[in-house]
Amino acid sequence: MKWLRFEHQGRVGFGTLEGDRVHLHTGDMFASPSPSGESLPLAEMAWLAPCVPGKVVGLWNNFRAAAEKNGWAQPSEPLYFLKSPASVIGHLQPIPVPGTYDGRVVYEGELAVVIGRTTRAVSVDDAPSHILGYCCANDVTALELLQRDPTFPQWTRAKSFDGFGAIGPFIDTDFDPSSAHLRTLVGGRERQNYALSDMFFSPAELVSRISHDMTLEPGDVILCGTSLGVLPMKAGSTVEVVIEGLGTLSNTYG
């Protein structure tokens, strides 16, 4: 199933996508949602982020090719940071240029894992049953903020400006990331192309290990990290994150 959230004539709702129509549901997407019997054309709706996460966990150095090229050691455990939930936007929503930062801003095409139920200290084998599904993501970063103050790396600020957490277009509950490739296009030109299987820590491993540190709740998002090809964006650039078998997330910067 492909779950999405939308706005239509001033109403915010959610449902499942089938072809070019959305079948509306009531209740809670994560707790026995009920079909309302109503469907609407997708073309009449405005996309929203497919979930409203309480927290967004982002991975650093989770791909072998990037680690090898940059001389990074293989991590013994997931290296992660938190992004503000307020940074989250959906498909076709703009990524604003920060008003308090004028340095380089980079895209990072990634796979996003959406948690489906309360997850606390689960095993790797049990982790997939706690995943609702997957979507595309663009983990936008204010690059020069990260190390601007030598006494305090600013991961949270650099990752949390409004619009810096694009996810979507929908959550696919049937997607298998093990053999898929991700491509990032900027202005139609391919900038990233890598296999999701190149991760040091698979989605199930990430869910398991992070859940031993903190409780994950329904709707929380884990960004699995990115690989080679990250570059700055210019204002006006449209960035598309394409994952084969999953979909395309498109957002314009500025």
C-alpha positions as CSV (number, residue, x, y, z in Angstrom):
1,M,0.0,0.0,0.0
2,K,1.1,3.6,-0.6
3,W,0.0,5.9,2.2
4,L,0.0,9.7,1.7
5,R,-1.2,12.8,3.4
6,F,-2.8,15.7,1.5
7,E,-4.6,19.0,1.6
8,H,-7.8,19.4,-0.4
9,Q,-10.0,22.5,-0.3
10,G,-8.7,23.4,3.1
11,R,-9.0,19.9,4.6
12,V,-6.0,17.8,5.6
13,G,-6.5,14.1,5.2
14,F,-4.7,10.8,4.4
15,G,-5.4,7.8,2.3
16,T,-3.9,5.2,-0.1
17,L,-2.8,5.9,-3.6
18,E,-4.1,3.7,-6.4
19,G,-3.4,4.9,-9.9
20,D,-4.4,8.5,-10.1
21,R,-6.9,8.4,-7.2
22,V,-6.6,8.6,-3.5
23,H,-8.9,6.4,-1.3
24,L,-9.5,8.4,1.8
25,H,-9.3,6.9,5.3
26,T,-10.4,8.1,8.8
27,G,-8.8,7.5,12.2
28,D,-5.1,7.0,12.6
29,M,-2.8,5.9,9.8
30,F,-0.8,3.9,12.3
31,A,-3.7,2.4,14.3
32,S,-6.3,0.6,12.3
33,P,-7.3,3.3,9.8
34,S,-10.7,2.8,8.3
35,P,-11.7,3.4,4.6
36,S,-14.2,6.2,4.4
37,G,-15.6,5.0,1.0
38,E,-14.6,8.4,-0.6
39,S,-12.0,8.8,-3.3
40,L,-10.6,11.9,-4.9
41,P,-8.4,12.6,-7.9
42,L,-4.7,13.0,-7.0
43,A,-4.4,15.9,-9.3
44,E,-6.8,18.0,-7.2
45,M,-4.7,17.5,-4.0
46,A,-1.7,19.3,-2.6
47,W,1.0,16.9,-1.3
48,L,2.0,17.0,2.3
49,A,4.7,15.0,4.1
50,P,3.3,11.5,4.3
51,C,3.7,11.4,8.1
52,V,4.2,13.9,11.0
53,P,7.3,12.5,12.9
54,G,7.9,13.2,16.5
55,K,11.6,12.8,15.7
56,V,13.8,12.5,12.7
57,V,17.0,10.5,13.1
58,G,19.7,10.9,10.5
59,L,22.7,8.7,9.8
60,W,26.2,9.8,9.0
61,N,28.9,7.6,7.3
62,N,26.5,4.7,6.6
63,F,27.7,3.9,3.0
64,R,30.9,2.0,2.1
65,A,31.7,3.8,-1.1
66,A,31.6,7.2,0.6
67,A,33.6,6.0,3.5
68,E,36.3,4.5,1.2
69,K,36.6,7.7,-0.9
70,N,36.7,10.0,2.1
71,G,39.0,7.9,4.2
72,W,36.5,7.3,7.0
73,A,36.8,4.2,9.1
74,Q,33.9,1.7,9.1
75,P,31.7,2.6,12.1
76,S,31.3,0.1,14.8
77,E,27.9,1.4,15.6
78,P,25.4,3.8,13.8
79,L,26.6,7.4,13.9
80,Y,23.5,9.6,14.0
81,F,22.0,13.0,14.8
82,L,18.6,14.4,15.2
83,K,16.8,16.8,12.9
84,S,14.0,19.0,14.0
85,P,10.5,17.6,13.1
86,A,9.7,21.2,12.0
87,S,12.1,20.8,9.1
88,V,9.9,18.2,7.4
89,I,8.1,19.0,4.1
90,G,6.5,16.9,1.5
91,H,6.7,16.3,-2.3
92,L,6.6,19.4,-4.4
93,Q,6.8,21.7,-1.4
94,P,9.6,24.3,-1.6
95,I,12.8,24.3,0.4
96,P,13.2,27.9,1.6
97,V,16.6,29.6,1.5
98,P,17.6,30.2,5.2
99,G,17.3,33.8,6.3
100,T,20.2,33.5,8.8
101,Y,22.7,31.6,6.8
102,D,24.2,32.5,3.4
103,G,26.8,29.7,2.9
104,R,26.6,26.5,0.8
105,V,23.5,24.3,1.1
106,V,23.8,20.7,-0.1
107,Y,21.3,18.0,-1.1
108,E,21.6,14.5,0.2
109,G,19.4,11.9,-1.5
110,E,18.4,9.2,1.0
111,L,16.1,6.3,1.8
112,A,13.7,7.1,4.7
113,V,12.4,4.4,7.1
114,V,9.0,5.2,8.7
115,I,8.3,3.5,12.0
116,G,4.9,1.8,12.3
117,R,4.5,1.1,16.0
118,T,6.1,1.7,19.3
119,T,9.6,0.2,19.1
120,R,11.8,-0.3,22.1
121,A,14.9,-2.5,22.3
122,V,13.9,-4.8,19.4
123,S,16.1,-7.4,17.8
124,V,17.2,-7.2,14.2
125,D,14.9,-10.1,13.3
126,D,11.9,-8.4,14.8
127,A,12.7,-4.9,13.5
128,P,11.0,-5.2,10.1
129,S,7.6,-5.8,11.8
130,H,8.0,-2.3,13.4
131,I,8.6,-0.6,10.0
132,L,5.4,0.7,8.3
133,G,7.2,1.4,5.1
134,Y,9.7,3.5,3.2
135,C,9.9,6.7,1.2
136,C,12.4,9.0,-0.5
137,A,14.2,11.7,1.4
138,N,16.4,14.8,0.8
139,D,18.4,15.4,4.0
140,V,19.3,19.1,3.2
141,T,22.4,20.5,5.1
142,A,23.8,24.0,5.7
143,L,27.3,22.6,5.0
144,E,29.4,25.4,6.4
145,L,27.6,25.5,9.7
146,L,28.7,22.0,10.7
147,Q,32.2,23.0,11.8
148,R,32.0,26.8,11.8
149,D,32.5,27.0,15.5
150,P,35.5,24.8,16.3
151,T,34.3,24.2,19.9
152,F,30.9,22.8,19.0
153,P,29.8,21.0,15.8
154,Q,26.4,22.3,14.9
155,W,24.7,19.2,13.4
156,T,21.2,20.1,14.7
157,R,21.2,23.7,13.4
158,A,22.8,22.7,10.0
159,K,20.2,20.1,9.4
160,S,17.1,21.7,10.9
161,F,16.2,24.8,8.9
162,D,12.6,24.9,7.7
163,G,12.3,22.6,4.7
164,F,15.6,20.8,5.2
165,G,13.8,17.4,5.7
166,A,11.9,16.6,2.5
167,I,10.3,13.2,2.6
168,G,7.8,11.5,0.3
169,P,5.9,11.4,-1.9
170,F,4.2,8.5,-0.1
171,I,5.0,5.6,2.3
172,D,5.2,2.3,0.5
173,T,4.5,-0.6,2.8
174,D,5.6,-3.2,0.3
175,F,9.0,-1.8,-0.8
176,D,12.1,-4.0,-0.5
177,P,15.2,-1.8,-0.4
178,S,17.7,-4.6,-0.5
179,S,18.2,-4.5,-4.3
180,A,17.2,-1.0,-5.2
181,H,19.3,1.9,-6.4
182,L,18.9,5.6,-5.5
183,R,19.5,8.5,-8.0
184,T,19.5,12.2,-7.3
185,L,18.9,14.6,-10.1
186,V,19.5,18.3,-9.9
187,G,18.0,20.3,-12.7
188,G,17.5,17.0,-14.5
189,R,21.2,16.1,-14.3
190,E,22.1,13.0,-12.4
191,R,24.4,13.7,-9.4
192,Q,24.0,10.6,-7.3
193,N,23.6,7.0,-8.2
194,Y,24.2,4.3,-5.6
195,A,22.9,0.9,-4.4
196,L,21.0,0.9,-1.1
197,S,22.7,-2.4,-0.4
198,D,26.0,-0.5,0.1
199,M,24.9,0.5,3.7
200,F,27.0,-0.5,6.6
201,F,23.8,-0.8,8.7
202,S,20.6,-2.0,7.0
203,P,17.3,-0.5,7.8
204,A,16.5,-3.4,10.2
205,E,19.8,-3.0,11.9
206,L,19.3,0.7,12.3
207,V,15.8,0.3,13.8
208,S,17.1,-2.3,16.2
209,R,20.2,-0.4,17.3
210,I,18.5,3.0,17.6
211,S,15.6,1.4,19.5
212,H,18.1,0.3,22.2
213,D,19.0,3.9,22.7
214,M,15.6,5.6,22.5
215,T,12.0,4.5,22.0
216,L,10.8,5.0,18.5
217,E,7.1,5.9,18.0
218,P,4.7,5.6,15.1
219,G,5.5,8.1,12.4
220,D,9.1,8.6,13.5
221,V,11.6,8.7,10.6
222,I,15.1,7.3,10.2
223,L,17.1,8.7,7.3
224,C,19.6,6.0,6.3
225,G,22.4,8.3,5.2
226,T,23.8,9.2,1.8
227,S,26.6,8.2,-0.5
228,L,28.8,9.9,-3.1
229,G,27.7,12.9,-5.2
230,V,26.6,15.4,-2.6
231,L,27.1,19.0,-3.9
232,P,25.7,22.5,-3.2
233,M,22.4,23.6,-4.6
234,K,21.8,26.9,-6.3
235,A,18.6,28.9,-5.6
236,G,16.0,27.8,-8.1
237,S,17.3,24.3,-8.5
238,T,14.9,21.4,-8.5
239,V,16.2,18.3,-6.8
240,E,14.6,14.9,-7.5
241,V,15.4,11.9,-5.4
242,V,14.4,8.8,-7.4
243,I,14.5,5.3,-5.8
244,E,13.6,2.5,-8.3
245,G,10.4,0.8,-7.3
246,L,9.6,3.4,-4.7
247,G,9.0,6.7,-6.5
248,T,10.3,10.2,-7.0
249,L,10.5,13.1,-4.5
250,S,10.8,16.5,-6.1
251,N,11.5,19.8,-4.3
252,T,12.7,23.2,-5.5
253,Y,15.3,25.1,-3.4
254,G,14.5,28.8,-3.0
